[in-house]
């Protein structure tokens, strides 16, 4: 594609991802100018209806198509879009807006969840409302919200606000250097705790937010949540192994914790990966592992997908992958700072 062209593209696989076919842009999601920018697309397979899947994303609409202009000018909006397939990804429906947004209001982190009892669809999102450019150190004006469809995505409710985000960001308490984490996405991440909200009546009412994990005041971030039968699992990163005064490295670990009573109590914490040095990750407005970690039920357990750096403890400076991440302005020996990993959690 040319410089300004971009699209939300879908592909399908019938052999466990060995090969992919039907690669195509979603109808209505192909843009040729820089005044529209898509982000955070997510696809969900319908567990009830065979060959059916749904995809959602936000499209940031700007007042100019100059790619060098500031995308967060005084006039922009970011509605949520939706498309579905009923033939296994051979074709997709015309993209349509399911959450309309006003000036200086946007959605981000849209994701579809299907209620297996009745096939109702829920699109959860981070709904950012005015004023949405807070000064450093204040809460972002964002809301955890959802819209609901009871007819397969043909019509949707107005947004229902569950709770404020109140995300504070994540910084190394010893150095003050920031980490860029998934605290703008709707599996809510807080520093220094993880909060959970639950509903038992189809989203009409919600409990919480409930604090389910802290790390002694040290950063905890980018949780993911999934349900399998009577168990709820939450995965997360935390910095419990960071020692006072430790500035050469930022030890970070990946964990899982479980609930067997619908989120009322939590326990059975298990270590998944780490410690690894977060400060060797690529820098993109902070040390960045990526914000697309995932957790899904699998058999009698869960399958976790996550990112970590390739600098594992003990952190030796002579290890090529323990150098600062290489970039075009600062080439180093660390040309592969992070990789994606998976783990089965029983």
LINPELIN-V854554 format. One record per backbone hydrogen bond with DSSP energy under -1.0 kcal/mol. NH is the residue of the N-H (numbers start at 1). CO is the residue of the C=O. If there is no record, write none. Layout:
NH_CO ; NH_CO
//
This chain:
5_2 ; 6_31 ; 8_29 ; 10_24 ; 12_21 ; 21_12 ; 24_10 ; 26_8 ; 29_26 ; 31_6 ; 37_60 ; 39_58 ; 42_56 ; 44_54 ; 46_52 ; 52_49 ; 53_85 ; 54_44 ; 55_83 ; 56_42 ; 57_81 ; 58_39 ; 59_79 ; 60_37 ; 61_77 ; 62_35 ; 69_66 ; 77_61 ; 78_105 ; 80_99 ; 81_57 ; 82_96 ; 83_55 ; 85_53 ; 88_51 ; 93_84 ; 95_27 ; 96_82 ; 98_80 ; 99_80 ; 104_76 ; 105_102 ; 106_128 ; 107_78 ; 108_126 ; 111_124 ; 113_122 ; 115_120 ; 119_115 ; 121_149 ; 122_113 ; 123_147 ; 124_111 ; 125_145 ; 126_108 ; 127_143 ; 128_106 ; 129_141 ; 138_135 ; 142_140 ; 143_127 ; 144_163 ; 145_125 ; 146_160 ; 147_123 ; 149_121 ; 157_148 ; 160_146 ; 162_144 ; 163_144 ; 165_142 ; 172_177 ; 176_172 ; 179_170 ; 180_287 ; 185_182 ; 188_186 ; 190_193 ; 194_213 ; 196_210 ; 204_201 ; 207_198 ; 210_196 ; 212_194 ; 218_215 ; 221_237 ; 224_235 ; 226_233 ; 228_231 ; 231_228 ; 232_259 ; 233_226 ; 234_257 ; 235_224 ; 236_255 ; 237_221 ; 238_253 ; 239_219 ; 242_239 ; 246_243 ; 252_276 ; 253_238 ; 254_273 ; 255_236 ; 256_270 ; 257_234 ; 258_267 ; 259_232 ; 264_261 ; 267_258 ; 270_256 ; 272_254 ; 273_254 ; 276_252 ; 277_311 ; 278_250 ; 280_277 ; 281_278 ; 284_286 ; 287_178 ; 288_282 ; 294_305 ; 296_303 ; 298_301 ; 301_298 ; 302_345 ; 303_296 ; 304_343 ; 305_294 ; 306_341 ; 308_339 ; 310_337 ; 313_275 ; 316_314 ; 319_316 ; 322_319 ; 323_320 ; 326_334 ; 335_333 ; 339_308 ; 341_306 ; 343_304 ; 345_302
//
